[in-house]
Amino acid sequence: MKKSGMAKMQAMKLSGKMKQPGAAAFGQAASVALDRREQRNLDQSLGLVPFAVKLNADLVQQIKTLAQERECGVNELVAELLTKALAA
């Protein structure tokens, strides 16, 4: 391989590493973000299970607005609303 080709490969490797999540820019501290496996393990230890549903866009917007008003997460709000509805 030519010298120019090797330099190009090294540059591509470096740019790929810089684009990876969690890569901190010079002078900035890396953010503490959990990877998917750690997040899944944390959720499982809390007893959380993924549950996908399809809802009307208007209903989703109402849920997001209500979550912002209450300053809580969408997951917590949906769990609260489902608990109240099932108890009734």
N, C-alpha and C positions, 0 to 999 in steps of 0.2 A: 504494500500500500504506500502511496506517495505521502510525503510529509504534509501536503496541503489537505489530503483526505483524512489523515489522522487528526489534524487540528480541527477539522470540521466535525469529526465524530466527538471529540472532547467537548467542543462547544455545545453540541446537541445534548450530551449527557448533563452538562452543567445547567443548561436552560431547563431540562426536564426536572432536575432536582430542585430548581428554584420554583417551579410551578406546583410542586407537591404541597398538599395542605400541611400546615404546621411548620413550614419553612419560614423562618423569621428573616426579615430584611436586616441589613447591616445596622447595628445600633439599636435594634428593637428586641425586646424580649419575646420569646416564642410563647404563643398563647397556649393555655392548658386546655386542650380539647381531647375528649375521649375518642378513640377509634371505634369503629362499629362493634367489634367484638367486646370491648370493655363496656360499651353502652348497653349492649344486649345482656351481658352478665349482670350489670347493675340493675337493669329492668327486671330480670328474672328473680334476682334476690329480693326485690320489692314486691314480687308476685304479679307483675304486670305482663299482660299477654297482648301481642299485636292483634287488632281486630279491625279489619278494613270493611267499610260500608260505602255505598254510593248514595249521596244525598243531593237534593235540589240545590242549585247554586245560590238561590235566595236564602235558603235555610242556613247554608254554610256561612254566608255573609252575616246573617243575624247572630250566629254563634260567635264569629270572630269579633263582631262589634261588642257583644255582651262581655266577652272575655277581656277586651281592652278596657271597657268601663269598670269592670271589677278588678282589673290589674292582676289577672291570673292566667294560667295557660289554658289552651283549648282542651287539652286532655283532661285537666281537672274539672273544667266546666262541664264537659260532656258526661264525665263520670257522675258529677253531682246531679245533673238533669236526669240522667237515666235512673239513678238511685231513687230520686223523688217520684219519677213517673211509675216505676215498678212497685213502689211502696203504696201507691194510691189505688 
